[in-house]
Amino acid sequence: IIVGIAEATLSGKGDVKWTNFLDYDEIRDRASRVVAGFEKFNERVRAPDGFYAPVAAKQRRFETATGKANFTVNPIRPLQLAADQFLMMTIRSHDQFNTTIYGLDDRYRGIHGGRRVIFMNRDDMAEAGLQDRQLVNLTSHFQAEHRTVRDFRVIPYDIPRRCAATYYPETNPLVALGSVAEISNTPASKSIVITIEPAGL
């Protein structure tokens, strides 16, 4: 999609041949030239066990004035949920990089053949009268704005009560445009107040 947009809008406006980037080897080759620790990317990615990407924190290297990790403490403002509301976070599956999905299975959580699921605490499911694999609709509540996504399967999971989790980008429509973190302006995709109702109502 990105290559198509670039080709349609930028073709002939520079030296880049955008269709080259339809080939992942080409992308990895370009990355290996500019990203430290990814030298010989194409060769190393084909090794049976792959390779470890360099992570400064794992190497105990911090580019700060003190040379150490710096932490801040911020007050927590608890959300007040109504009796029928849950706090939903969005997560990635195993076969996913950001919003790029490579498969419909998630070996981390035992999910196979689909991603339109909502993970819930078993006690919350029982209290709400929801069954394992039941189809439900999810509605987010941010200020006076309500957004709904439909036909998600309920999956019992070891998650704290009154919390739920779904994959993104499937539930991105539930994130209101104004629901963002202070200062960074990042979408509040880990803190979405929702209600759940059986599909078909």
KALINLIN-V441378 format. One record per residue. N is the residue number from 1. BURIAL is b if it has 16 or more other C-alpha atoms within 10 Angstrom, else e. Layout:
((N & BURIAL) (N & BURIAL))
//
This chain:
((1 & e) (2 & e) (3 & e) (4 & e) (5 & e) (6 & e) (7 & b) (8 & e) (9 & e) (10 & e) (11 & e) (12 & e) (13 & e) (14 & e) (15 & e) (16 & e) (17 & e) (18 & b) (19 & e) (20 & e) (21 & b) (22 & e) (23 & e) (24 & e) (25 & e) (26 & e) (27 & e) (28 & b) (29 & b) (30 & e) (31 & b) (32 & b) (33 & e) (34 & e) (35 & e) (36 & e) (37 & e) (38 & b) (39 & e) (40 & e) (41 & b) (42 & b) (43 & e) (44 & e) (45 & e) (46 & e) (47 & e) (48 & e) (49 & e) (50 & e) (51 & e) (52 & e) (53 & e) (54 & e) (55 & e) (56 & e) (57 & e) (58 & e) (59 & e) (60 & e) (61 & e) (62 & e) (63 & e) (64 & e) (65 & e) (66 & e) (67 & e) (68 & e) (69 & e) (70 & e) (71 & e) (72 & e) (73 & e) (74 & e) (75 & e) (76 & e) (77 & e) (78 & e) (79 & e) (80 & e) (81 & e) (82 & e) (83 & e) (84 & e) (85 & b) (86 & b) (87 & b) (88 & b) (89 & b) (90 & b) (91 & e) (92 & b) (93 & b) (94 & e) (95 & e) (96 & b) (97 & e) (98 & e) (99 & e) (100 & e) (101 & b) (102 & e) (103 & e) (104 & b) (105 & b) (106 & b) (107 & e) (108 & e) (109 & e) (110 & e) (111 & e) (112 & e) (113 & e) (114 & e) (115 & b) (116 & b) (117 & b) (118 & b) (119 & b) (120 & b) (121 & b) (122 & b) (123 & e) (124 & b) (125 & b) (126 & e) (127 & e) (128 & e) (129 & e) (130 & b) (131 & e) (132 & e) (133 & e) (134 & e) (135 & b) (136 & b) (137 & b) (138 & b) (139 & b) (140 & b) (141 & b) (142 & b) (143 & e) (144 & e) (145 & e) (146 & e) (147 & e) (148 & b) (149 & b) (150 & b) (151 & e) (152 & b) (153 & b) (154 & b) (155 & b) (156 & b) (157 & e) (158 & e) (159 & e) (160 & e) (161 & e) (162 & b) (163 & b) (164 & b) (165 & b) (166 & b) (167 & b) (168 & b) (169 & b) (170 & e) (171 & b) (172 & e) (173 & e) (174 & b) (175 & b) (176 & b) (177 & e) (178 & e) (179 & b) (180 & e) (181 & e) (182 & e) (183 & e) (184 & e) (185 & e) (186 & e) (187 & b) (188 & b) (189 & b) (190 & e) (191 & b) (192 & b) (193 & b) (194 & b) (195 & b) (196 & b) (197 & b) (198 & b) (199 & e) (200 & e) (201 & e))
//
